[in-house]
Amino acid sequence: MKQTEGQTNLNDRDLTNLVCRVSSLSDILPLRAQELRSGKPMDSARFKEDKDKSTLHFGAFIGRNVVSCLTLIRCSGSTPASYQLRGMATLQPLQNSGYGRKLLKAAEEHLKTKHLKALIWCNARTQAVPFYHQLGYRKTSDVFDIPGIGPHFKMEKIIL
């Protein structure tokens, strides 16, 4: 792909150009919809907790372009603090290149600044289980089906 001045090269796999940060829903929703709800209306990628004050959205950016995203939804009344990881996605051409890994690690580091101890859990698609396992998450359920999406395992990790 030819690059013009000021344009970001999204084929660049150099993670040093990646900036991971807390983001807005409007920054990450298009990517979440494109990668996780392809062919479905944008609203199908919205979560009821997206606008809760305790929900955290994270984006990984190359320039102004969001290339990976995730959302942490605070589970009320839990001790230690518990967050459900949802909507984790990376732009398809950049998958398996470390962007999602770097973003999830940044989100975990952010939680460490807020809590002495926290639990992150997710319903991982079966094909994503090795990714989470490499990052220290463990399966805590048998396989189950989420209608319209497919088979999943519940996975979790304690953040200290």
C-alpha positions in Angstrom: 0.0 0.0 0.0 1.4 3.4 -1.0 1.6 5.8 1.8 1.2 9.6 1.5 2.6 12.1 3.9 0.6 12.1 7.2 -1.2 8.8 6.4 -0.8 5.9 8.8 0.4 2.6 7.3 -1.9 0.0 8.9 0.2 -2.8 7.4 3.1 -1.8 9.6 3.5 -4.5 12.2 5.9 -2.5 14.4 4.3 -2.5 17.9 6.4 0.6 18.9 3.9 2.8 17.0 1.0 1.3 19.0 -0.6 3.5 21.6 -2.9 1.7 24.1 -5.2 3.8 26.2 -8.6 4.2 27.8 -10.9 5.3 25.0 -14.5 6.3 24.3 -17.2 4.0 23.1 -17.5 6.0 19.9 -13.7 5.3 19.2 -14.1 1.5 19.5 -17.6 0.6 18.5 -17.1 0.6 14.7 -14.2 -1.9 15.1 -16.1 -4.0 17.5 -19.1 -4.2 15.1 -16.9 -4.8 12.1 -14.9 -7.7 13.6 -17.4 -9.3 16.0 -20.8 -8.7 14.4 -19.9 -8.6 10.7 -23.0 -8.3 8.5 -25.2 -7.3 11.5 -26.5 -3.9 12.4 -24.1 -1.6 14.5 -26.5 -1.8 17.4 -25.9 -5.6 17.7 -22.4 -4.7 18.9 -23.6 -2.5 21.8 -23.7 -3.8 25.3 -26.3 -2.5 27.8 -23.4 -1.6 30.2 -21.4 0.4 27.6 -22.5 3.7 29.1 -22.1 2.8 32.8 -19.6 5.0 34.6 -17.7 2.0 35.8 -17.3 0.5 32.3 -13.9 0.9 30.8 -13.2 1.0 27.0 -9.7 0.6 25.7 -8.3 1.1 22.3 -5.0 0.4 20.6 -4.2 3.1 18.1 -1.8 3.5 15.2 -2.0 7.2 14.6 -5.7 8.1 14.7 -6.7 4.6 13.7 -8.1 2.2 16.3 -6.7 -1.3 15.4 -7.7 -3.2 18.5 -10.3 -2.7 21.2 -11.8 -4.2 24.4 -14.3 -3.3 27.1 -14.1 -4.1 30.8 -17.5 -4.1 32.5 -17.5 -3.8 36.3 -19.5 -6.5 38.1 -21.3 -4.7 41.0 -20.9 -5.9 44.6 -17.9 -8.2 43.9 -14.9 -8.6 46.1 -12.2 -8.5 44.8 -13.3 -6.1 42.1 -14.5 -8.1 39.1 -14.7 -7.1 35.5 -16.1 -8.9 32.5 -13.9 -8.6 29.4 -16.2 -8.2 26.4 -15.9 -7.0 22.8 -12.2 -7.7 22.3 -11.3 -7.4 18.6 -8.4 -6.6 16.4 -8.6 -5.4 12.8 -8.5 -8.6 10.7 -5.3 -8.0 8.7 -3.5 -7.3 12.0 -4.7 -10.3 14.0 -2.1 -12.6 15.5 0.5 -9.8 15.4 0.6 -8.9 19.1 -1.8 -5.9 19.0 -4.5 -7.5 21.1 -2.0 -8.9 23.5 -0.4 -5.5 24.1 -3.8 -3.9 24.6 -5.0 -6.5 27.1 -1.8 -6.2 29.1 -2.3 -2.4 29.1 -5.9 -2.8 30.4 -4.6 -5.2 33.1 -2.0 -2.6 34.1 -4.7 0.1 34.3 -6.7 -2.1 36.7 -3.6 -2.6 38.9 -3.5 1.2 39.4 -7.1 1.1 40.6 -7.3 -2.0 42.7 -5.0 -4.1 45.0 -6.6 -7.2 43.5 -9.1 -7.7 40.6 -10.6 -10.5 38.7 -11.1 -10.4 34.9 -13.3 -13.0 33.3 -14.6 -13.5 29.8 -16.6 -15.8 27.6 -13.9 -16.7 25.2 -14.7 -18.0 21.7 -13.2 -21.5 21.4 -10.7 -20.2 18.8 -9.5 -17.5 21.2 -8.8 -19.9 24.2 -5.0 -20.3 23.3 -4.6 -16.5 23.2 -6.1 -16.0 26.6 -4.3 -19.1 28.0 -0.9 -17.6 26.9 -1.8 -14.5 28.9 -2.5 -16.4 32.1 -6.2 -16.9 31.8 -7.6 -20.3 32.8 -10.8 -22.1 31.7 -13.4 -22.2 34.5 -16.3 -23.9 32.6 -17.1 -26.5 30.1 -17.9 -25.4 26.6 -21.2 -23.6 26.1 -23.0 -22.0 23.2 -23.9 -18.4 22.9 -26.8 -18.4 20.4 -25.9 -16.6 17.1 -22.2 -16.5 18.0 -21.1 -20.0 18.8 -19.2 -22.1 21.3 -17.4 -20.5 24.2 -15.5 -21.2 27.5 -15.6 -19.0 30.6 -12.0 -17.9 31.4 -10.6 -15.8 34.2 -7.4 -14.3 35.6 -6.6 -12.7 39.0 -4.8 -9.4 38.6 -2.5 -8.5 41.5 
